[in-house]
Amino acid sequence: MATGCLSAVNRPRIAGLDSFAGGIWRTGEWPHEGVDFRGKRVGVIGTGSSAIQSIPVIAEQAAHVYVFQRTPHYTVPAHNA
């Protein structure tokens, strides 16, 4: 149905977000050049399909990853080559 990041980027209304000094990246607007997470503390908000795919990749680089999750999802590998 393309109701996620493929159709519209979700910009959550979080108090203080516009004064946050760190970097903010959204999976629906991911930079083509990539992001360097080496040594950083990273917070991921949400655990939808994009987060499930990106968290392991981010965790390979980041010093620590915090995942903020409202409702856990059940997933299984698709094994699509």
C-alpha positions in Angstrom: 0.0 0.0 0.0 3.1 2.3 0.3 1.7 4.0 3.4 5.1 4.2 5.1 8.3 6.1 4.1 7.6 5.3 0.4 4.7 7.8 0.3 5.2 10.4 3.0 8.0 11.1 5.5 6.9 11.0 9.2 8.2 14.0 11.1 7.1 13.4 14.7 6.3 16.3 16.9 8.7 15.9 19.7 9.2 18.8 22.1 12.8 20.3 21.8 13.5 18.5 18.5 14.2 21.8 16.7 16.8 22.7 19.3 18.6 19.3 19.3 22.3 19.8 18.6 22.9 16.3 17.1 22.2 14.9 13.7 18.7 13.8 12.7 18.1 11.4 9.9 14.9 9.8 8.7 14.8 6.6 6.7 12.4 8.2 4.2 15.0 10.9 3.5 18.2 8.9 3.9 21.2 10.7 2.4 22.7 9.0 -0.7 26.2 9.4 0.7 25.4 7.5 3.9 25.9 8.4 7.5 29.0 7.8 9.7 27.8 6.5 13.1 31.3 5.5 14.3 31.6 6.1 18.0 28.2 7.8 18.3 25.2 7.1 20.6 22.2 6.7 18.3 18.5 6.7 19.2 16.1 5.0 16.8 12.4 5.9 17.3 10.1 3.2 16.1 10.5 -0.4 15.0 8.7 -0.6 11.7 10.2 -2.4 8.7 12.7 0.4 8.0 14.1 0.3 11.5 14.2 -3.5 11.5 16.5 -3.3 8.5 18.6 -0.3 9.5 19.2 -1.0 13.3 21.6 -3.9 12.7 23.6 -1.8 10.1 23.7 1.2 12.4 24.8 -1.1 15.4 27.8 -2.3 13.4 29.3 1.2 13.7 27.7 3.0 16.6 29.1 3.0 20.1 25.6 2.4 21.5 22.1 2.1 19.9 18.9 3.0 21.9 15.7 1.8 20.4 12.4 3.5 21.4 9.6 1.1 20.7 5.9 1.4 21.4 4.7 -2.0 20.2 7.0 -4.9 19.3 6.6 -6.4 15.9 7.0 -10.1 14.9 9.2 -10.5 11.9 10.9 -13.4 10.1 13.6 -13.3 7.5 12.2 -13.2 3.9 15.3 -15.0 2.5 14.9 -13.0 -0.7 18.2 -13.2 -2.6 
